[in-house]
Amino acid sequence: MILTVVKRDGRKVGFHTDKIIGAIQKAMLATEQGEDIALATQIAQRIAYHGDESMSVEAIQDLVENELMKSERKDVARKYIAYREQRNVARKAKTRDIFLEIIEAKANDVTRENANMNADTPAGMMMKFASETTKPFVDDYLLSPEVKEAVRKGYIHIHDKDYYPTKSLTCVQHPLDKILNGGFFAGHGESRPAKRIETASILACISMETAQNEMHGGQAIPAFDFYLAPFVRRSYIEEVKQLESYTGEDLSRLYNAEIKDYLARPLSACEGDERLIQHAINRTVERVHQSMEAFVHNMNTIHSRGGNQVVFSSINYGTDTSAEGRCIIREILLTTDRGVGNGATAIFPIQIWKKKRGVSYLPTDRNYDLYMLACKVSAHRFFPNFLNLDATFNQHEKWKEDDPQRYIYETATMGCRTRVYENRFGEKTSIGRGNLSFTTINLVRLALECRDVPEQEKRITHFFEKLNAVLDTTAKQLHERFEFQKTALAKQFPLLMSALWVGSNALAPNDTIESVINQGTLGIGFIGLAEALVALIGKHHGEDPGAQELGLRIVTHMRDRVNGYCEFYKHNYSVLATPAEGLSGRFTRLDQKVYGKIPGVTDREYYTNSNHVPVYYKCSATHKARIEAPYHDLTRGGHIFYVEIDGDATKNPESISSIVDLMDKHNIGYASVNHTRNRCMDCGDENVEENYDQCKLCGSKHIDTIQRITGYLVGTTSRWNNAKLAELRDRVQHD
């Protein structure tokens, strides 16, 4: 008797005769004689009774064919066999068509799914081949029927589904001090601890590159300034020792000399020890600058994932007030402002300035001058973005201004917007933690399914009923993925599960990662709040107070429900304001097929990301801040506030600081500023004019416009998919 069915991935599921009966019925309905329920049931029961205790799907299908061929309904057998073959051919044909488009380097939504990936290179093509063949495997063998149906109908989207079988995790905030002070072993060779700033810079790059090959998401350093600061002093001491070798004098008295700031100055006005110290400082500043230059250059040229993608990297900094920390901050900003290569804007790392009152916000604060420099650089190079540590949900009761390790209690973010801070299973911190996986809910589809309910309150009630069902499915799917991920062995992630993830130091190579990964988060994201509101009540939250009230009610409900899942499943679930890229158009296309083009809902090629006011809605930056700010406290899995400004921001860096002021005033957690920046690819000249298609200096038409796509920059819009290009065309400035 058959008890279990073995799937191709080795999983065993319970056997049910209903599936056999249903398959036979479909074949019968395609014949002239029609269906015979009694015969279908008889065959299913006979197979169930005579089959082995555990059988594969294919073996069971073979038995069905044999039983049909032995019956009087050979016409059904032929239809059943033909249907199996058609399914195989259809799967192969679909795969063939996708592969041909990859081979021919066609620009479509498959090859432009991720703008940070060059899918036209041999390595990029291999990644897409693997991706497109893995996703159907996940659908068929790793997802439960309920989840698979929710994906098929466009209710949810499982992010990084192609990485699902690898059991990899999404992202991590690197505890870089462990790498710099202890070195690391990553499966092939090992690295010694760093002794000087140049080595520390290189190890920071290697750490992120190595981890990127073990994960499917981004890599971040939560306290770039604090981690690298000690190596500034060590490099200074090296320079003093170099002077000792020149003079033959013991200068050890200068090793721990008080240095208020590492600023290069002429030696002409200095004498005695002051001259020696300044010489060492000048040499140290030069070395730090070169190290930061190398770091930025490497993060834009070192490839991971088989050589088709630079590391999706982020660095957080701004709160180290020591002379050494300030030196790191200043030189990374100056390097960023200068650009890479022929003056191009560095795409990576995404840089995040951690704003904190008492540290950098007011003119009397120690790092205020560096904050002003950060605003100036952001006006030119789009980075840094700004993280508000003073937001109520970003504060930590253990943070003390005089604590040299206060960075442990500061939240940090991934440049795309992912936030990991609260923790039910350990210390509240970002360090050594990350997102495990996330799934996004299509709010628009749920709202569209309620449009036929005439009374508004009943329509909204029906929407919440549907939302609850999809939330339950999403939480279950993430739990099932967690259960699959936790079976991975520590040795499968040589660096991540030996030196980076919190608690991983206790794991032996053949231990599973189950005991540590619950420190991470499971993100339940959402897309299209604006369009869902239009479908429900006729207006979006940017244009109507009633819509804003409903929008906050929806996301608050999601937050409360997700908190319940934390208790039920015993995980760190969180609500994420999804950074949709490829997804922004996928849901729209699915919904257009069913509902057509509905004004304000499905009439564009994309849905609005998460809780944002639509990019095409003209309003002031203040209005946008007031509308979007309340959602940041509700979406603690990650969020971002964008502002589009016009003109040459480099001539008005105060426009950047004014946005940070809005963050402070409205309790916004994370923000970035978009502006126009064109660059001639031939001569390097920059221009801020809109629709700029020919260089005024050299006449070249090789013009590129740097743009932010979902939190990170893309060096060329030719890698954007159609939906994001349509969104780009619709963006308006905020006054």
N, C-alpha and C positions, 0 to 999 in steps of 0.2 A: 504493500500500500504506500502510495506517495504521501509523504508528510511535508517535505520541504523542497523548494526549487532553488537550484544553485545558479546564481547570476555569473556573468563573465568575470566580474571583479572579485569573485570568491564569496560574496555575501550570500547568506541563506535567508529566504523569506518563506512564509507559510504558503502551502499549496491550497488553491481554491478551485473547485470544479466550475465555478461561475465564469472564469476566464476562458475555459475551453468551450463551454456552451455558447458564450458570446461570440467567439471567433467562428464557430461552426454556423451560427445563425446568420452572420454577415455573409458568409459564402452561400448559404441557402437563399438568401434574399436576392442574390445575383443570378439565380436560376429561374427557369420558367415554372417549375413546380412549387417554388416558394419554400417557406420554412416548415420544419417538422420538429417541434420542441421536444417531443417524446424521444425521437431518434438522437437528437443532439445530447439530451440528458443521459440517455442510455450509453452512448459512446463515452461521454465524460466520466460516468461512474465506472465503466469497465476499465478505462485507462487508470483511473485513480486506484482501483482495487488491485490490478495486476502489475502496476508499475513498481519500480524500485523505491525504497524509502526516501532517497534523495536523488533528484534528477535535474539535468540542465534544461533550460527553456527549449533549446534546439531538439533535444531528445524527446521531449514531450510533444513538440510539433510533429516530429517524425511519426510518433505513435498515432496522432490524430489523422495524419495522411493515410497510414496503413489501415486504420479502422474504417475510414470513409471509403477506401478502395475495396474493402471486403463487404461493404454494405450495398444495398440496392441503389444508393444515391451516389453513383460514380460521377454524376454531373457536379455534385457538390465538391467531391474530391478534386476535380479539375479546377474549379474556381478557387478552392483553398490553396492548391499548389501554385496557381497563377498569381494569386494575391501575394503569397510569400515571395515569389520571384520579383513581382513588381515593386515590392517594398525594398528589396535588395538593389534593384536597378535604380530606383528613385534615389536611394541614399548615395549610390555611387555617382549618379549623374549630378546631383547637387554638389557633391564633393569635387567632381571634375570641373564644373563651371567655376567654383570658387578658386580652385587651384590655377586654372587658366588665367583668371584675372590677376592673381598674385604673380604668376610667371610673366605676364605682359606688363607688370608694373602699372596697372591701371589705378587712377586716383578715385577710389570709391570708399564707402563706409566700412568695408572690411579692411582695406589697406591703410585707411586714415582713422582707424579706431582710436589710436593714441598718438597725438601730435608730437610727443616726445620720442617716438620710435620711427626710425627710417626703415620702412617695410620694403624699400626698393633694393636694398643691399642684399647680397647672398645670405648673410646671417639673419637679416630682417625677414627675408622670405622664408627661411627655415623656421623662424619663430611663428610666422603666420600659418605655415603648413601645419605645424604642431598644434597651434591654437585651434584652428578650424576643425581638426580631426578629433581633438580632445573634448570639445564642448558637447558633441552628440553622445560621446561615451558617458560623460557626466549625467546627461539627461536620462540615458537609458539604464544606467547601472548604479548611480550614486544618489539620485534624488528619489524621495518617496513619491508615490503617485499623486498625493495631494499637492506637494510642492511643485512637481513637474507640471501639473495642470495650471497652477497659479502663474508659472513662468510662461507657459504656452499662451494663456489668455491675456497676458500683458498686465497682470496685477502687480507682479514683482520682477525685479531684475537682480540676479546674483552676480555681484562684481567679481572679476578675476576668476570666472568659472573655469577657464582653461587651466588654472593652477590648482584647482580643487584636488585632483588625484595625487598631487605632489605632497599634500598635507602642509604646505608652506603657510606662513603667517604674513600679514600685510606689512606692518611697519614697526620701527623701533627707534627710541631715543637713546643714542649711544652713551654709555657711561665712559666717556673717552679717557678719563683719568686712569681707569683700570688698564687700558691699552697702553697709554703713554708710560705709566709707571711699572707695569708688569710685563709688557710685551704680549704676544699672543701666538698661538699655534692654530692654523686654519686648514689642516689636512695635508698641505704640501709645504714643508719648510716652516720656519718660525721666525718671529721678529723679536729682537731684543728691545728692552725699554729705551725710551728716548733720553738723550742727554742735553740736546741743544734744540733751539727753535726750528732749525731746518728739518731735523729728524721728526720732531713733533708734528710739523706740518705734513710731512709725507705720510706718517702713520695715520693721521686723521683721514687722509684720502684713502689709504689702503683699507682701513677699517670699514669705511662706507662702501667701497667697491666690493670688498669680499662679502659683506653682509648682503649686498644687493643681489649677488648671485645665489643667495640662499633664501630670498624672499620675493614676494610678488609686488610689494608696495615700496614706499619711500624710506630713506635713511635720514636721520636728523641728529644733530649735536645740540643738546639742550642748553649748554653753558659754554659756548666756544671761548669766550673771554676768560672765564675762570680756569678752564682746563689748560689753556696755553700760557697763561700768565707766568707760572713758575719758570718756564723755559726762557722767558725774557731775562729774568734775573740771572739764570745760569749762563746765558749767552753773554751778559754784561760781565760776569765774573771771568769768563773765558777771555774777554777782551782785556780785562785788567791783567790777567796772567800773561797775556801776549806782551803787554807793556813791560812786565817783569822780565821777560826773556830778552827784551831790547835793552833795558836799563841795568839789569842785574840787581835791581833793588827789590826788597821785600815790600810788596804793596798790599799785603793781606788786610791791612787796616781799612782798605777801600772796598773790600768784598761786600760788606753789609752797610755801606754808606747810605744815608737817607737820601732818597731820590723822590722828589715831589712829582716829577713828570719826565717822561722820556721824550724830550724835544731836541732835535738837532739844532745846534747853534755854532757860530764861528768860534774858534779857539782864541782869537786875537785878544779878546777882553778878559781871558782867564789866566790865572797864575797858580803855581803850586799844585796841591792836590785837586783843586777845583778844575784845573786844566786837564789833569789826568782823567778825572771822572767824566768830564764833558767829552773827551776824546772817546772813552769807552762807550758813553751813551750814543754818540754820533754813529759809531760803528755798529752798535746794537740796533739802533733804529733802522739803519740800512739793511741789516740782516733780517730784521722782522718784516720790513717791507718786501724784501725779495721772497721771503717765506710765504707771505700772504699772496703775493703775486703768483708764486708757484702753485699754491693751494687752489686759487681760483682757476688758473690755467688748467691744472690737472682735472678739476671737477667738470670742466667743459670739454675735455678731450679723452679722458680715460673711459673706455667703454666696458660695459658689463653685459650680462645675459647673452653671451655668445658673440659680442662685438657689434651689436646693432643699436645700442641705446646707452647714452651717458647715464651716470648714476643720478637717480631722482633724489637729489640731496637738498637739505636745509640746514641752516645754522641759526641758533638763537643767541643773542648777546645784548649787552648794554648796561648791565647792573654791577659789573665789577668796577669798583672805584679806586682800586689800588693803582699805583703808577704803572705797574706791569700790565694789568688788565686794560687800562686806558690805552696803552701803547698798542695792544692787539686790536682793540676796537678802532682806533684812529687809522692804523695802517690797512686794515681790511676795507674800511670805507674809502680811503684814498686810492687803493688798488681798484676797487669797484668803479669808482668815478673815472679812473683813467681808461678802463675798458681792457679788453683782451685783443691780441693780434693787432690788427690795423685800427684799433679804437672801437671795436664792436662791443655792444652790451653783453655782459656775461649772463647767460641763461640760468646757469647753476653756479653755486648753490643758491637756492632761495634764501634770502637773508631776512631775519626777523628781529627788529629792535624791540627789546623788552622795556616798555615805559613804566616807570615807577616814581610816584611822588616821594620826595626826599632824596632821590638818586639822580634824576635827570630831567624832571619836568619843569621846574621853576628856575629862573636865572640864578638863584642862590644855591642850587643843587650842584654837587661835585661834577656830575657828568652832563650838565646842561650844554656845555660847549660842543660835546660830541653828539648830543641829540640834535643840535642845530646843524651840525655837519651831516648827520644822517638824513635830515629833511632835505638838505641841498643835494645830496647824492641821489635820494629817491626821486627828486624832481628831474634828474638827468637820466638815471638808469632804472627807474621803476622800483628798485630795491634800495633800502630795506622796506618790508612791510612793517606793520606796527602791532604789537601785542600789548594789551592793557592789563598789567598786573594789578591795577587798582580796581578793576571791575569786581563787584562783590563776589562773584563765583570763581574768581581767579586768586583770591586771597587765601593765605594759610596762617593759622594761628601761631605756628612755630617760627615764622619768618622774623628775624631780628637783624637790624641794620648792622650791628657789630659782630655778627656771626660770619666768620670767613667761609663757611660752607652753606650760606643762606640760599644758594642756588638750588639746593636739594628741594627746597620748599616753594620754588617758583615754577609756575606752570610753563610749559614750552609747547610749541605747536609744530606740526608739519606745515610746510609752505602751502600745500593745497588747501588746508584748513583743519585736518584731523587733529583732534585734541584728546589727550589721555591724561587724566589728573586724579579724579576721585577713584577710590579703590576699596572694595568691600573685603579684600583678602590680604591687605598689607598697608604699608605706608602710603599716604596721599602724596604722590609725586609723579612726575613725568619720566624720570630717569629709569632706564632699563626696562621700560614697558612700551607697549604699542597696541595697535588694533590687530585683532586676530583675523577678522573678516567682516564684511558688511553687505547688506542687501537693501535695495531701495524699493519703496512702495510708490505705485502710480496713483496719486490722489485724483488725478483728472478722470481716469477710467471709473473710479468709484462714484465720482460726482455725476458723470455722464449717465451712469446706469440708474440714477435717481431722478433724472430730468422729467420723466413722465408723471411723477407724483405732483399733482397740481398745487396742493397747499404747502407753503414754504416750510413751516415748522415740521410737518410730517416728512417732507423731502429731506430736511436736515437730519431728522431722527433716523430715517432710513439710511442715510449716508454713514452715520456713526455706527449703525449695526453692521454695515458692510466693512467699515474700517476696522472694527473689532475682529471680524473674522479673518481679514487679511493680516492684521497685526499678529494674531495667534499663529497663523501659518508661517509668517516670517520669523517669529521667535523660535518656533519649532525647527525651521530649516537651519537657522544659525546654531541651534543646540546640536542638531544632527551633524553639522559640519564640524563643530567643536569635538564631538565624540569621535569623529574620523581623524581630525588633526591630532588629538591627544595620543593616538597610537604610534605616532612617529617616534623614532629613536633619536636620542641626543646626537649621535654621530652623523645623522643626516644633515645637521646644521652645525658644522664644526666650530665656527666662530660664534654664531648667535647663541648656541646652547652651551658655550663654555666660558664666554667672557662678557656677553652683552645682556642677555635677558636676566632680570632679577631672579635670584635663587638658582640659576643654572649651574653655579659653581659646585653645587652638591650632586650634580648628575654624573653618573658614569656613562661611558659611550653607549652601552647597550640598554640603558634605562630609557623608558618612554618619557616624553615631555609633559605628561599629564599633571605631575605635581607642581609645575610652575606656570603653565600658560593661563590659568585662571586669573593671574595678575593682569592680563590684558583685557581688552574690551571687545564686545560684539556690537556692531553698529547697525541700528535700524534707521535707514535714511528715507527721505521722501523727496518727490519732485513735483512741480506744478501746482503749488498752493494757489498762486494767482489765478491760473486757468480754472482750477477746481472751484474757487469762489465765484468766478463769473458764471460757471455752469450751474451753481447752486442758487445764487441770488442776483446775478446780473452785473456785478461789479467786483473789481479786485480790491485788495486791502490798501493799495496806494491811493485810490481815488474815493474811497467811501469809508467812514468811521464804522458803519455797521459791518462791512466786510472785514475790517481790521479786527473787530470784536469776535467775529466768527473764526477768523484765521487763528487768533490766539487761543480760542476755545479748542480748535482742532489740534493744534500742536501741544497745548497743555494736556489734553486728553491722551495724546500719544505718549507724552512724558510720564504721566501717571500710570498708564498701562505698562509701559516699559519698566518702570520701577517694580511693578508687580511681577514681571518676568524675572527680574533679578532675584526675587525671593523664591519664586517657584522652581527655576532651573539652577539657582545658585551660581550665576555668572554676573560679570560686570556688563550688563546691557546699557546702551546709551542711545539717545536720539541724535542723528547726524543730519545736518543740512547738506545733503548730497552735493558733491562737486561733479555734476554730470557733464561728461564730454561726449563720448559715443552714445550714451544713453539719451541725451537731450532730444535726439531725433527718432530714436527707435520706438519709444512709447507713442510718439505723435503719429508715426506711420501706421502703427497697429490700430490706434483709435480712429484715424481717418478712414480706414478700410471699413469700419463698422458704422461710424456716425457721420462720415463726410466732413466737410469743412464748415465748422460752426464759428461765427465771428467771435473773436476774443477768447476762443477756447482751442479749436483745432485748425485755425486758418493760417497758421505759420508752420515753418518746418521744424520747430523746436518748442519744447515747454520751458518755462522759466525755472532756473535752478532753485530748488528748495523753497525758502521763504522770501526770496528777493522780490522787490518791486520790479515789474517787467522792465527790461532794458529800454524799451521804446516809449515808456511813459515819462513825459517831461515834468520834472519837479526839481525843487532845490535840494542841495545836499542835506540841509537841515531837515527838510521834510522826510527824505529817504531815511535819514538816521533815526528820526523819531518813530517811523513805522517799523523798521527792521530791528531796532535795538532790543525790544522785549523778547524776541525769539532767541537771542544769544544765550540767555540764562536757561532756556528750555532745551536747547540743542547742545548739550555739553559733550557730545561726541565729536563736535567740530562745527564751525561756522565762520563766515567772513562777511565783512561789509565793504562794498566797492563804491567808489565815487569816480565819475568820469569828469575830467576838467578839460577846458580848451586852452589854446594859446601855448606859449613856450613856458613850461613850468620852471625851467632853469632861471628865468628872469623874475620868478615870483615863488621862491621856496617857502614863503610864508603860507602859501596855499596848502602845502603839505601839513604844516604844523596846525593849521586851522582844522584839518580833518581829525588830527589827533585830539584837538580840543573837543570836537564833537564826540569822540569816543569817551572822553572823560565825563562829559556832561550827561550823556545818555546811557552810560553803563554798557558800552559796546566792548566786546572781548578782543576782536582781531579785525584789522582793516588794511586795505591797500588802495592806492590811488592810480588810476589809469589816465594816460594822456597820450598825445600823438608824438611819435618819434620816428621819422624816416631816416634811412641811411643809404647812401650810395655804395653799392657793393664793389665799385671799381676804385673810387678815390677816397671813400670814407667820410665824405661831407655829410653833415646832418641837417635836417630840415623838419619843421613842425607843421607844414601846410597840409591840409586835407587833400586827398586825391592827387598826391604828388607823384608823378610818373616819369619825370625826367630831371636829372641832376642839373642844377643851374651853373655848376662849376665846370664839369667835364662833358656834359651832354649825354651821359650814359642813361640808359633806360633800365639798368639793373638796380632797381630801387626796392628795398625791403622795409616793411613797416613792422616794428616790434610791437607785439600785442600780448596782453595777458589773456589766457584762455580759461582757466578755472582756479587761478591762484598762482600758477607759474607762467613764465614767459615761453613763447615759442619763437625761435629765430626766423621762421618763415611760415607765412600763412598757407603756403602750398601744401602743408601737411595737415591742415584742418579739414575735418569732414564737412559735408554740405550744411548740416544743421548748425554747426558752430559758425560757419561763414555767414549764414543767414542772420544769426544772432548778432554777429559783428557789424553787419550792415545796418542793423536796426538800433544800435546803441546811440543814445543821446547824451549830451553833456548835462551835468547838474550844476546849476548856478550857485 
